[in-house]
Amino acid sequence: MLSSAVDKMNQYVQAIRRELEFSIDENSGRTVIKVLDAETKEVIRQIPAEEVVSLAQNLARQESVLFSGET
C-alpha cells in the first residue's frame, strides 16, 4: 500500500515536470526542500523559505557569539 502511494507520487511529480531536491543547510542543520522546474532548473518553491533559513543561520551565529565566553 505504501509503495503504491510512493509510485503515484512519483508519477504525479514527473507529470507536472517538477523535481524535488533535498539538502541539509550546513549552518542551521535544517532540512531544505526545493521544488525545481525540470527543464529550466528554476527554483519554484523552497521549504523552508530562504528567509527562514537565513534567519536560522543568523540566530545560530548570534547564539555562538553570546555563549562563546562560557567554559
PDB file of N, H, CA, C and O in Angstrom:
ATOM      1  N   MET A   1       0.824  -1.188   0.000  1.00  0.00           N
ATOM      2  CA  MET A   1       0.000   0.000   0.000  1.00  0.00           C
ATOM      3  C   MET A   1       0.874   1.261   0.000  1.00  0.00           C
ATOM      4  O   MET A   1       0.626   2.186  -0.773  1.00  0.00           O
ATOM      5  N   LEU A   2       1.894   1.297   0.864  1.00  0.00           N
ATOM      6  H   LEU A   2       2.095   0.545   1.491  1.00  0.00           H
ATOM      7  CA  LEU A   2       2.786   2.454   0.915  1.00  0.00           C
ATOM      8  C   LEU A   2       3.571   2.593  -0.379  1.00  0.00           C
ATOM      9  O   LEU A   2       3.735   3.700  -0.891  1.00  0.00           O
ATOM     10  N   SER A   3       4.057   1.478  -0.911  1.00  0.00           N
ATOM     11  H   SER A   3       3.924   0.578  -0.495  1.00  0.00           H
ATOM     12  CA  SER A   3       4.821   1.557  -2.164  1.00  0.00           C
ATOM     13  C   SER A   3       3.937   2.039  -3.308  1.00  0.00           C
ATOM     14  O   SER A   3       4.418   2.727  -4.209  1.00  0.00           O
ATOM     15  N   SER A   4       2.665   1.692  -3.287  1.00  0.00           N
ATOM     16  H   SER A   4       2.274   1.133  -2.555  1.00  0.00           H
ATOM     17  CA  SER A   4       1.738   2.169  -4.302  1.00  0.00           C
ATOM     18  C   SER A   4       1.572   3.681  -4.210  1.00  0.00           C
ATOM     19  O   SER A   4       1.537   4.367  -5.232  1.00  0.00           O
ATOM     20  N   ALA A   5       1.470   4.207  -2.985  1.00  0.00           N
ATOM     21  H   ALA A   5       1.499   3.650  -2.154  1.00  0.00           H
ATOM     22  CA  ALA A   5       1.337   5.652  -2.790  1.00  0.00           C
ATOM     23  C   ALA A   5       2.591   6.374  -3.257  1.00  0.00           C
ATOM     24  O   ALA A   5       2.506   7.435  -3.876  1.00  0.00           O
ATOM     25  N   VAL A   6       3.751   5.804  -2.965  1.00  0.00           N
ATOM     26  H   VAL A   6       3.820   4.942  -2.462  1.00  0.00           H
ATOM     27  CA  VAL A   6       5.021   6.407  -3.401  1.00  0.00           C
ATOM     28  C   VAL A   6       5.095   6.413  -4.919  1.00  0.00           C
ATOM     29  O   VAL A   6       5.513   7.408  -5.513  1.00  0.00           O
ATOM     30  N   ASP A   7       4.700   5.328  -5.548  1.00  0.00           N
ATOM     31  H   ASP A   7       4.361   4.521  -5.065  1.00  0.00           H
ATOM     32  CA  ASP A   7       4.699   5.265  -7.020  1.00  0.00           C
ATOM     33  C   ASP A   7       3.787   6.328  -7.619  1.00  0.00           C
ATOM     34  O   ASP A   7       4.144   6.975  -8.604  1.00  0.00           O
ATOM     35  N   LYS A   8       2.617   6.508  -7.028  1.00  0.00           N
ATOM     36  H   LYS A   8       2.327   5.983  -6.227  1.00  0.00           H
ATOM     37  CA  LYS A   8       1.676   7.515  -7.532  1.00  0.00           C
ATOM     38  C   LYS A   8       2.240   8.920  -7.371  1.00  0.00           C
ATOM     39  O   LYS A   8       2.076   9.759  -8.256  1.00  0.00           O
ATOM     40  N   MET A   9       2.903   9.181  -6.246  1.00  0.00           N
ATOM     41  H   MET A   9       3.036   8.499  -5.527  1.00  0.00           H
ATOM     42  CA  MET A   9       3.515  10.497  -6.034  1.00  0.00           C
ATOM     43  C   MET A   9       4.620  10.737  -7.059  1.00  0.00           C
ATOM     44  O   MET A   9       4.720  11.833  -7.610  1.00  0.00           O
ATOM     45  N   ASN A  10       5.439   9.740  -7.318  1.00  0.00           N
ATOM     46  H   ASN A  10       5.357   8.849  -6.871  1.00  0.00           H
ATOM     47  CA  ASN A  10       6.499   9.878  -8.318  1.00  0.00           C
ATOM     48  C   ASN A  10       5.916  10.148  -9.701  1.00  0.00           C
ATOM     49  O   ASN A  10       6.430  10.992 -10.436  1.00  0.00           O
ATOM     50  N   GLN A  11       4.865   9.450 -10.054  1.00  0.00           N
ATOM     51  H   GLN A  11       4.448   8.765  -9.456  1.00  0.00           H
ATOM     52  CA  GLN A  11       4.224   9.670 -11.353  1.00  0.00           C
ATOM     53  C   GLN A  11       3.659  11.085 -11.440  1.00  0.00           C
ATOM     54  O   GLN A  11       3.764  11.735 -12.480  1.00  0.00           O
ATOM     55  N   TYR A  12       3.064  11.558 -10.357  1.00  0.00           N
ATOM     56  H   TYR A  12       2.979  11.030  -9.512  1.00  0.00           H
ATOM     57  CA  TYR A  12       2.498  12.900 -10.338  1.00  0.00           C
ATOM     58  C   TYR A  12       3.590  13.957 -10.516  1.00  0.00           C
ATOM     59  O   TYR A  12       3.440  14.878 -11.319  1.00  0.00           O
ATOM     60  N   VAL A  13       4.683  13.824  -9.770  1.00  0.00           N
ATOM     61  H   VAL A  13       4.805  13.076  -9.117  1.00  0.00           H
ATOM     62  CA  VAL A  13       5.768  14.802  -9.859  1.00  0.00           C
ATOM     63  C   VAL A  13       6.360  14.812 -11.265  1.00  0.00           C
ATOM     64  O   VAL A  13       6.674  15.880 -11.793  1.00  0.00           O
ATOM     65  N   GLN A  14       6.517  13.648 -11.873  1.00  0.00           N
ATOM     66  H   GLN A  14       6.262  12.782 -11.444  1.00  0.00           H
ATOM     67  CA  GLN A  14       7.045  13.585 -13.234  1.00  0.00           C
ATOM     68  C   GLN A  14       6.064  14.201 -14.229  1.00  0.00           C
ATOM     69  O   GLN A  14       6.478  14.841 -15.196  1.00  0.00           O
ATOM     70  N   ALA A  15       4.781  14.010 -13.997  1.00  0.00           N
ATOM     71  H   ALA A  15       4.445  13.490 -13.212  1.00  0.00           H
ATOM     72  CA  ALA A  15       3.769  14.523 -14.924  1.00  0.00           C
ATOM     73  C   ALA A  15       3.718  16.049 -14.915  1.00  0.00           C
ATOM     74  O   ALA A  15       3.443  16.662 -15.946  1.00  0.00           O
ATOM     75  N   ILE A  16       3.975  16.660 -13.778  1.00  0.00           N
ATOM     76  H   ILE A  16       4.198  16.162 -12.940  1.00  0.00           H
ATOM     77  CA  ILE A  16       3.926  18.129 -13.722  1.00  0.00           C
ATOM     78  C   ILE A  16       5.291  18.751 -13.998  1.00  0.00           C
ATOM     79  O   ILE A  16       5.471  19.961 -13.864  1.00  0.00           O
ATOM     80  N   ARG A  17       6.241  17.917 -14.380  1.00  0.00           N
ATOM     81  H   ARG A  17       6.094  16.934 -14.489  1.00  0.00           H
ATOM     82  CA  ARG A  17       7.573  18.359 -14.792  1.00  0.00           C
ATOM     83  C   ARG A  17       8.264  19.148 -13.686  1.00  0.00           C
ATOM     84  O   ARG A  17       8.782  20.241 -13.914  1.00  0.00           O
ATOM     85  N   ARG A  18       8.262  18.585 -12.509  1.00  0.00           N
ATOM     86  H   ARG A  18       7.841  17.697 -12.324  1.00  0.00           H
ATOM     87  CA  ARG A  18       8.915  19.189 -11.365  1.00  0.00           C
ATOM     88  C   ARG A  18       9.918  18.196 -10.789  1.00  0.00           C
ATOM     89  O   ARG A  18       9.745  16.984 -10.913  1.00  0.00           O
ATOM     90  N   GLU A  19      10.947  18.709 -10.172  1.00  0.00           N
ATOM     91  H   GLU A  19      11.087  19.694 -10.072  1.00  0.00           H
ATOM     92  CA  GLU A  19      11.917  17.886  -9.478  1.00  0.00           C
ATOM     93  C   GLU A  19      11.986  18.357  -8.029  1.00  0.00           C
ATOM     94  O   GLU A  19      11.788  19.536  -7.738  1.00  0.00           O
ATOM     95  N   LEU A  20      12.265  17.438  -7.142  1.00  0.00           N
ATOM     96  H   LEU A  20      12.426  16.479  -7.378  1.00  0.00           H
ATOM     97  CA  LEU A  20      12.454  17.774  -5.739  1.00  0.00           C
ATOM     98  C   LEU A  20      13.919  17.583  -5.399  1.00  0.00           C
ATOM     99  O   LEU A  20      14.534  16.586  -5.778  1.00  0.00           O
ATOM    100  N   GLU A  21      14.464  18.537  -4.688  1.00  0.00           N
ATOM    101  H   GLU A  21      13.965  19.347  -4.380  1.00  0.00           H
ATOM    102  CA  GLU A  21      15.868  18.465  -4.261  1.00  0.00           C
ATOM    103  C   GLU A  21      15.900  18.615  -2.739  1.00  0.00           C
ATOM    104  O   GLU A  21      15.414  19.605  -2.193  1.00  0.00           O
ATOM    105  N   PHE A  22      16.471  17.632  -2.071  1.00  0.00           N
ATOM    106  H   PHE A  22      16.866  16.827  -2.514  1.00  0.00           H
ATOM    107  CA  PHE A  22      16.579  17.650  -0.613  1.00  0.00           C
ATOM    108  C   PHE A  22      18.020  17.926  -0.228  1.00  0.00           C
ATOM    109  O   PHE A  22      18.951  17.387  -0.826  1.00  0.00           O
ATOM    110  N   SER A  23      18.195  18.778   0.786  1.00  0.00           N
ATOM    111  H   SER A  23      17.439  19.216   1.272  1.00  0.00           H
ATOM    112  CA  SER A  23      19.543  19.063   1.278  1.00  0.00           C
ATOM    113  C   SER A  23      19.458  19.452   2.749  1.00  0.00           C
ATOM    114  O   SER A  23      18.376  19.684   3.289  1.00  0.00           O
ATOM    115  N   ILE A  24      20.620  19.516   3.378  1.00  0.00           N
ATOM    116  H   ILE A  24      21.499  19.328   2.940  1.00  0.00           H
ATOM    117  CA  ILE A  24      20.735  19.954   4.768  1.00  0.00           C
ATOM    118  C   ILE A  24      21.539  21.242   4.768  1.00  0.00           C
ATOM    119  O   ILE A  24      22.655  21.286   4.252  1.00  0.00           O
ATOM    120  N   ASP A  25      20.965  22.297   5.353  1.00  0.00           N
ATOM    121  H   ASP A  25      20.058  22.261   5.773  1.00  0.00           H
ATOM    122  CA  ASP A  25      21.694  23.550   5.485  1.00  0.00           C
ATOM    123  C   ASP A  25      22.815  23.336   6.493  1.00  0.00           C
ATOM    124  O   ASP A  25      22.559  22.950   7.633  1.00  0.00           O
ATOM    125  N   GLU A  26      24.054  23.583   6.081  1.00  0.00           N
ATOM    126  H   GLU A  26      24.262  23.897   5.154  1.00  0.00           H
ATOM    127  CA  GLU A  26      25.223  23.302   6.921  1.00  0.00           C
ATOM    128  C   GLU A  26      25.243  24.132   8.196  1.00  0.00           C
ATOM    129  O   GLU A  26      25.654  23.639   9.247  1.00  0.00           O
ATOM    130  N   ASN A  27      24.807  25.379   8.117  1.00  0.00           N
ATOM    131  H   ASN A  27      24.473  25.779   7.264  1.00  0.00           H
ATOM    132  CA  ASN A  27      24.888  26.255   9.284  1.00  0.00           C
ATOM    133  C   ASN A  27      23.800  25.977  10.309  1.00  0.00           C
ATOM    134  O   ASN A  27      24.067  25.980  11.510  1.00  0.00           O
ATOM    135  N   SER A  28      22.586  25.739   9.853  1.00  0.00           N
ATOM    136  H   SER A  28      22.369  25.736   8.877  1.00  0.00           H
ATOM    137  CA  SER A  28      21.478  25.553  10.793  1.00  0.00           C
ATOM    138  C   SER A  28      21.158  24.086  11.056  1.00  0.00           C
ATOM    139  O   SER A  28      20.521  23.758  12.056  1.00  0.00           O
ATOM    140  N   GLY A  29      21.601  23.201  10.159  1.00  0.00           N
ATOM    141  H   GLY A  29      22.120  23.468   9.346  1.00  0.00           H
ATOM    142  CA  GLY A  29      21.293  21.784  10.299  1.00  0.00           C
ATOM    143  C   GLY A  29      19.875  21.434   9.880  1.00  0.00           C
ATOM    144  O   GLY A  29      19.435  20.301  10.075  1.00  0.00           O
ATOM    145  N   ARG A  30      19.151  22.395   9.304  1.00  0.00           N
ATOM    146  H   ARG A  30      19.509  23.315   9.146  1.00  0.00           H
ATOM    147  CA  ARG A  30      17.767  22.173   8.905  1.00  0.00           C
ATOM    148  C   ARG A  30      17.682  21.520   7.529  1.00  0.00           C
ATOM    149  O   ARG A  30      18.525  21.747   6.660  1.00  0.00           O
ATOM    150  N   THR A  31      16.653  20.714   7.354  1.00  0.00           N
ATOM    151  H   THR A  31      15.969  20.530   8.059  1.00  0.00           H
ATOM    152  CA  THR A  31      16.380  20.112   6.059  1.00  0.00           C
ATOM    153  C   THR A  31      15.747  21.165   5.157  1.00  0.00           C
ATOM    154  O   THR A  31      14.839  21.885   5.572  1.00  0.00           O
ATOM    155  N   VAL A  32      16.234  21.250   3.918  1.00  0.00           N
ATOM    156  H   VAL A  32      16.972  20.665   3.580  1.00  0.00           H
ATOM    157  CA  VAL A  32      15.717  22.195   2.938  1.00  0.00           C
ATOM    158  C   VAL A  32      15.218  21.388   1.745  1.00  0.00           C
ATOM    159  O   VAL A  32      15.917  20.511   1.236  1.00  0.00           O
ATOM    160  N   ILE A  33      14.006  21.694   1.309  1.00  0.00           N
ATOM    161  H   ILE A  33      13.439  22.406   1.722  1.00  0.00           H
ATOM    162  CA  ILE A  33      13.416  21.031   0.152  1.00  0.00           C
ATOM    163  C   ILE A  33      13.159  22.095  -0.903  1.00  0.00           C
ATOM    164  O   ILE A  33      12.522  23.112  -0.630  1.00  0.00           O
ATOM    165  N   LYS A  34      13.659  21.853  -2.112  1.00  0.00           N
ATOM    166  H   LYS A  34      14.177  21.027  -2.334  1.00  0.00           H
ATOM    167  CA  LYS A  34      13.432  22.772  -3.223  1.00  0.00           C
ATOM    168  C   LYS A  34      12.613  22.068  -4.292  1.00  0.00           C
ATOM    169  O   LYS A  34      12.875  20.915  -4.636  1.00  0.00           O
ATOM    170  N   VAL A  35      11.615  22.777  -4.813  1.00  0.00           N
ATOM    171  H   VAL A  35      11.402  23.714  -4.534  1.00  0.00           H
ATOM    172  CA  VAL A  35      10.826  22.308  -5.951  1.00  0.00           C
ATOM    173  C   VAL A  35      11.370  23.045  -7.168  1.00  0.00           C
ATOM    174  O   VAL A  35      11.336  24.274  -7.228  1.00  0.00           O
ATOM    175  N   LEU A  36      11.874  22.281  -8.140  1.00  0.00           N
ATOM    176  H   LEU A  36      11.901  21.283  -8.091  1.00  0.00           H
ATOM    177  CA  LEU A  36      12.516  22.860  -9.316  1.00  0.00           C
ATOM    178  C   LEU A  36      11.725  22.546 -10.580  1.00  0.00           C
ATOM    179  O   LEU A  36      11.108  21.486 -10.691  1.00  0.00           O
ATOM    180  N   ASP A  37      11.749  23.481 -11.533  1.00  0.00           N
ATOM    181  H   ASP A  37      12.250  24.342 -11.443  1.00  0.00           H
ATOM    182  CA  ASP A  37      11.230  23.213 -12.864  1.00  0.00           C
ATOM    183  C   ASP A  37      12.186  22.219 -13.509  1.00  0.00           C
ATOM    184  O   ASP A  37      13.395  22.451 -13.535  1.00  0.00           O
ATOM    185  N   ALA A  38      11.661  21.120 -14.025  1.00  0.00           N
ATOM    186  H   ALA A  38      10.679  20.931 -14.003  1.00  0.00           H
ATOM    187  CA  ALA A  38      12.502  20.052 -14.571  1.00  0.00           C
ATOM    188  C   ALA A  38      13.331  20.504 -15.756  1.00  0.00           C
ATOM    189  O   ALA A  38      14.429  19.988 -15.965  1.00  0.00           O
ATOM    190  N   GLU A  39      12.835  21.457 -16.542  1.00  0.00           N
ATOM    191  H   GLU A  39      11.943  21.876 -16.372  1.00  0.00           H
ATOM    192  CA  GLU A  39      13.559  21.883 -17.736  1.00  0.00           C
ATOM    193  C   GLU A  39      14.557  22.992 -17.442  1.00  0.00           C
ATOM    194  O   GLU A  39      15.711  22.917 -17.862  1.00  0.00           O
ATOM    195  N   THR A  40      14.122  24.015 -16.727  1.00  0.00           N
ATOM    196  H   THR A  40      13.185  24.075 -16.385  1.00  0.00           H
ATOM    197  CA  THR A  40      14.973  25.191 -16.521  1.00  0.00           C
ATOM    198  C   THR A  40      15.798  25.127 -15.244  1.00  0.00           C
ATOM    199  O   THR A  40      16.743  25.897 -15.072  1.00  0.00           O
ATOM    200  N   LYS A  41      15.443  24.205 -14.343  1.00  0.00           N
ATOM    201  H   LYS A  41      14.675  23.579 -14.482  1.00  0.00           H
ATOM    202  CA  LYS A  41      16.082  24.077 -13.021  1.00  0.00           C
ATOM    203  C   LYS A  41      15.835  25.297 -12.135  1.00  0.00           C
ATOM    204  O   LYS A  41      16.516  25.481 -11.126  1.00  0.00           O
ATOM    205  N   GLU A  42      14.866  26.127 -12.509  1.00  0.00           N
ATOM    206  H   GLU A  42      14.313  25.978 -13.329  1.00  0.00           H
ATOM    207  CA  GLU A  42      14.498  27.299 -11.717  1.00  0.00           C
ATOM    208  C   GLU A  42      13.818  26.830 -10.429  1.00  0.00           C
ATOM    209  O   GLU A  42      12.998  25.912 -10.450  1.00  0.00           O
ATOM    210  N   VAL A  43      14.169  27.471  -9.307  1.00  0.00           N
ATOM    211  H   VAL A  43      14.835  28.216  -9.290  1.00  0.00           H
ATOM    212  CA  VAL A  43      13.536  27.145  -8.035  1.00  0.00           C
ATOM    213  C   VAL A  43      12.134  27.755  -8.030  1.00  0.00           C
ATOM    214  O   VAL A  43      11.969  28.971  -8.125  1.00  0.00           O
ATOM    215  N   ILE A  44      11.138  26.892  -7.919  1.00  0.00           N
ATOM    216  H   ILE A  44      11.272  25.904  -7.842  1.00  0.00           H
ATOM    217  CA  ILE A  44       9.747  27.327  -7.884  1.00  0.00           C
ATOM    218  C   ILE A  44       9.334  27.623  -6.449  1.00  0.00           C
ATOM    219  O   ILE A  44       8.612  28.583  -6.178  1.00  0.00           O
ATOM    220  N   ARG A  45       9.802  26.786  -5.543  1.00  0.00           N
ATOM    221  H   ARG A  45      10.388  26.006  -5.762  1.00  0.00           H
ATOM    222  CA  ARG A  45       9.493  26.961  -4.133  1.00  0.00           C
ATOM    223  C   ARG A  45      10.574  26.297  -3.305  1.00  0.00           C
ATOM    224  O   ARG A  45      11.160  25.290  -3.703  1.00  0.00           O
ATOM    225  N   GLN A  46      10.825  26.881  -2.146  1.00  0.00           N
ATOM    226  H   GLN A  46      10.349  27.699  -1.823  1.00  0.00           H
ATOM    227  CA  GLN A  46      11.786  26.303  -1.208  1.00  0.00           C
ATOM    228  C   GLN A  46      11.108  26.211   0.150  1.00  0.00           C
ATOM    229  O   GLN A  46      10.437  27.144   0.591  1.00  0.00           O
ATOM    230  N   ILE A  47      11.294  25.065   0.806  1.00  0.00           N
ATOM    231  H   ILE A  47      11.838  24.307   0.447  1.00  0.00           H
ATOM    232  CA  ILE A  47      10.701  24.840   2.119  1.00  0.00           C
ATOM    233  C   ILE A  47      11.819  24.450   3.075  1.00  0.00           C
ATOM    234  O   ILE A  47      12.486  23.454   2.794  1.00  0.00           O
ATOM    235  N   PRO A  48      12.081  25.133   4.159  1.00  0.00           N
ATOM    236  CA  PRO A  48      11.513  26.432   4.474  1.00  0.00           C
ATOM    237  C   PRO A  48      12.040  27.484   3.504  1.00  0.00           C
ATOM    238  O   PRO A  48      13.022  27.266   2.794  1.00  0.00           O
ATOM    239  N   ALA A  49      11.369  28.621   3.492  1.00  0.00           N
ATOM    240  H   ALA A  49      10.571  28.799   4.068  1.00  0.00           H
ATOM    241  CA  ALA A  49      11.754  29.706   2.593  1.00  0.00           C
ATOM    242  C   ALA A  49      13.176  30.162   2.900  1.00  0.00           C
ATOM    243  O   ALA A  49      13.661  29.993   4.018  1.00  0.00           O
ATOM    244  N   GLU A  50      13.842  30.741   1.898  1.00  0.00           N
ATOM    245  H   GLU A  50      13.447  30.878   0.989  1.00  0.00           H
ATOM    246  CA  GLU A  50      15.221  31.206   2.068  1.00  0.00           C
ATOM    247  C   GLU A  50      15.343  32.162   3.251  1.00  0.00           C
ATOM    248  O   GLU A  50      16.348  32.153   3.962  1.00  0.00           O
ATOM    249  N   GLU A  51      14.333  32.976   3.456  1.00  0.00           N
ATOM    250  H   GLU A  51      13.516  32.984   2.878  1.00  0.00           H
ATOM    251  CA  GLU A  51      14.375  33.936   4.564  1.00  0.00           C
ATOM    252  C   GLU A  51      14.426  33.222   5.907  1.00  0.00           C
ATOM    253  O   GLU A  51      15.109  33.674   6.825  1.00  0.00           O
ATOM    254  N   VAL A  52      13.707  32.110   6.027  1.00  0.00           N
ATOM    255  H   VAL A  52      13.152  31.742   5.280  1.00  0.00           H
ATOM    256  CA  VAL A  52      13.707  31.350   7.276  1.00  0.00           C
ATOM    257  C   VAL A  52      15.068  30.703   7.500  1.00  0.00           C
ATOM    258  O   VAL A  52      15.574  30.697   8.623  1.00  0.00           O
ATOM    259  N   VAL A  53      15.662  30.162   6.447  1.00  0.00           N
ATOM    260  H   VAL A  53      15.251  30.168   5.535  1.00  0.00           H
ATOM    261  CA  VAL A  53      16.990  29.561   6.560  1.00  0.00           C
ATOM    262  C   VAL A  53      18.008  30.625   6.946  1.00  0.00           C
ATOM    263  O   VAL A  53      18.854  30.392   7.810  1.00  0.00           O
ATOM    264  N   SER A  54      17.931  31.788   6.313  1.00  0.00           N
ATOM    265  H   SER A  54      17.244  31.977   5.612  1.00  0.00           H
ATOM    266  CA  SER A  54      18.841  32.886   6.628  1.00  0.00           C
ATOM    267  C   SER A  54      18.669  33.335   8.073  1.00  0.00           C
ATOM    268  O   SER A  54      19.656  33.576   8.768  1.00  0.00           O
ATOM    269  N   LEU A  55      17.436  33.448   8.528  1.00  0.00           N
ATOM    270  H   LEU A  55      16.634  33.252   7.963  1.00  0.00           H
ATOM    271  CA  LEU A  55      17.170  33.837   9.907  1.00  0.00           C
ATOM    272  C   LEU A  55      17.751  32.817  10.877  1.00  0.00           C
ATOM    273  O   LEU A  55      18.364  33.199  11.875  1.00  0.00           O
ATOM    274  N   ALA A  56      17.573  31.544  10.607  1.00  0.00           N
ATOM    275  H   ALA A  56      17.075  31.234   9.797  1.00  0.00           H
ATOM    276  CA  ALA A  56      18.130  30.490  11.465  1.00  0.00           C
ATOM    277  C   ALA A  56      19.651  30.566  11.512  1.00  0.00           C
ATOM    278  O   ALA A  56      20.250  30.371  12.570  1.00  0.00           O
ATOM    279  N   GLN A  57      20.278  30.848  10.375  1.00  0.00           N
ATOM    280  H   GLN A  57      19.792  31.007   9.516  1.00  0.00           H
ATOM    281  CA  GLN A  57      21.737  30.986  10.341  1.00  0.00           C
ATOM    282  C   GLN A  57      22.183  32.172  11.179  1.00  0.00           C
ATOM    283  O   GLN A  57      23.150  32.068  11.934  1.00  0.00           O
ATOM    284  N   ASN A  58      21.491  33.296  11.055  1.00  0.00           N
ATOM    285  H   ASN A  58      20.705  33.380  10.441  1.00  0.00           H
ATOM    286  CA  ASN A  58      21.842  34.485  11.828  1.00  0.00           C
ATOM    287  C   ASN A  58      21.671  34.241  13.316  1.00  0.00           C
ATOM    288  O   ASN A  58      22.514  34.652  14.113  1.00  0.00           O
ATOM    289  N   LEU A  59      20.593  33.580  13.697  1.00  0.00           N
ATOM    290  H   LEU A  59      19.908  33.246  13.050  1.00  0.00           H
ATOM    291  CA  LEU A  59      20.375  33.283  15.110  1.00  0.00           C
ATOM    292  C   LEU A  59      21.445  32.344  15.655  1.00  0.00           C
ATOM    293  O   LEU A  59      21.892  32.504  16.791  1.00  0.00           O
ATOM    294  N   ALA A  60      21.851  31.381  14.864  1.00  0.00           N
ATOM    295  H   ALA A  60      21.488  31.251  13.941  1.00  0.00           H
ATOM    296  CA  ALA A  60      22.902  30.455  15.296  1.00  0.00           C
ATOM    297  C   ALA A  60      24.214  31.197  15.491  1.00  0.00           C
ATOM    298  O   ALA A  60      24.944  30.921  16.444  1.00  0.00           O
ATOM    299  N   ARG A  61      24.529  32.144  14.595  1.00  0.00           N
ATOM    300  H   ARG A  61      23.937  32.369  13.822  1.00  0.00           H
ATOM    301  CA  ARG A  61      25.764  32.925  14.739  1.00  0.00           C
ATOM    302  C   ARG A  61      25.716  33.784  15.999  1.00  0.00           C
ATOM    303  O   ARG A  61      26.689  33.853  16.750  1.00  0.00           O
ATOM    304  N   GLN A  62      24.568  34.442  16.226  1.00  0.00           N
ATOM    305  H   GLN A  62      23.778  34.386  15.616  1.00  0.00           H
ATOM    306  CA  GLN A  62      24.446  35.286  17.403  1.00  0.00           C
ATOM    307  C   GLN A  62      24.528  34.477  18.676  1.00  0.00           C
ATOM    308  O   GLN A  62      25.120  34.918  19.661  1.00  0.00           O
ATOM    309  N   GLU A  63      23.938  33.296  18.663  1.00  0.00           N
ATOM    310  H   GLU A  63      23.457  32.937  17.862  1.00  0.00           H
ATOM    311  CA  GLU A  63      23.981  32.424  19.827  1.00  0.00           C
ATOM    312  C   GLU A  63      25.417  32.009  20.129  1.00  0.00           C
ATOM    313  O   GLU A  63      25.825  31.979  21.290  1.00  0.00           O
ATOM    314  N   SER A  64      26.180  31.692  19.093  1.00  0.00           N
ATOM    315  H   SER A  64      25.849  31.716  18.150  1.00  0.00           H
ATOM    316  CA  SER A  64      27.563  31.273  19.322  1.00  0.00           C
ATOM    317  C   SER A  64      28.407  32.420  19.866  1.00  0.00           C
ATOM    318  O   SER A  64      29.313  32.202  20.670  1.00  0.00           O
ATOM    319  N   VAL A  65      28.111  33.637  19.430  1.00  0.00           N
ATOM    320  H   VAL A  65      27.375  33.815  18.777  1.00  0.00           H
ATOM    321  CA  VAL A  65      28.832  34.810  19.947  1.00  0.00           C
ATOM    322  C   VAL A  65      28.464  35.052  21.412  1.00  0.00           C
ATOM    323  O   VAL A  65      29.335  35.349  22.229  1.00  0.00           O
ATOM    324  N   LEU A  66      27.190  34.928  21.742  1.00  0.00           N
ATOM    325  H   LEU A  66      26.482  34.687  21.079  1.00  0.00           H
ATOM    326  CA  LEU A  66      26.733  35.172  23.107  1.00  0.00           C
ATOM    327  C   LEU A  66      27.315  34.179  24.113  1.00  0.00           C
ATOM    328  O   LEU A  66      27.653  34.537  25.241  1.00  0.00           O
ATOM    329  N   PHE A  67      27.421  32.953  23.684  1.00  0.00           N
ATOM    330  H   PHE A  67      27.147  32.663  22.768  1.00  0.00           H
ATOM    331  CA  PHE A  67      27.854  31.907  24.611  1.00  0.00           C
ATOM    332  C   PHE A  67      29.309  31.481  24.425  1.00  0.00           C
ATOM    333  O   PHE A  67      29.748  30.517  25.052  1.00  0.00           O
ATOM    334  N   SER A  68      30.048  32.165  23.592  1.00  0.00           N
ATOM    335  H   SER A  68      29.690  32.947  23.082  1.00  0.00           H
ATOM    336  CA  SER A  68      31.430  31.761  23.339  1.00  0.00           C
ATOM    337  C   SER A  68      32.323  32.004  24.548  1.00  0.00           C
ATOM    338  O   SER A  68      33.381  31.384  24.658  1.00  0.00           O
ATOM    339  N   GLY A  69      31.928  32.885  25.454  1.00  0.00           N
ATOM    340  H   GLY A  69      31.068  33.388  25.364  1.00  0.00           H
ATOM    341  CA  GLY A  69      32.731  33.159  26.650  1.00  0.00           C
ATOM    342  C   GLY A  69      32.537  32.140  27.752  1.00  0.00           C
ATOM    343  O   GLY A  69      33.291  32.144  28.724  1.00  0.00           O
ATOM    344  N   GLU A  70      31.548  31.265  27.633  1.00  0.00           N
ATOM    345  H   GLU A  70      30.935  31.262  26.842  1.00  0.00           H
ATOM    346  CA  GLU A  70      31.289  30.255  28.667  1.00  0.00           C
ATOM    347  C   GLU A  70      32.305  29.130  28.566  1.00  0.00           C
ATOM    348  O   GLU A  70      32.788  28.798  27.484  1.00  0.00           O
ATOM    349  N   THR A  71      32.614  28.559  29.705  1.00  0.00           N
ATOM    350  H   THR A  71      32.222  28.828  30.585  1.00  0.00           H
ATOM    351  CA  THR A  71      33.544  27.414  29.724  1.00  0.00           C
ATOM    352  C   THR A  71      32.853  26.175  30.156  1.00  0.00           C
ATOM    353  O   THR A  71      33.475  25.115  30.231  1.00  0.00           O
TER     354      THR A  71
END
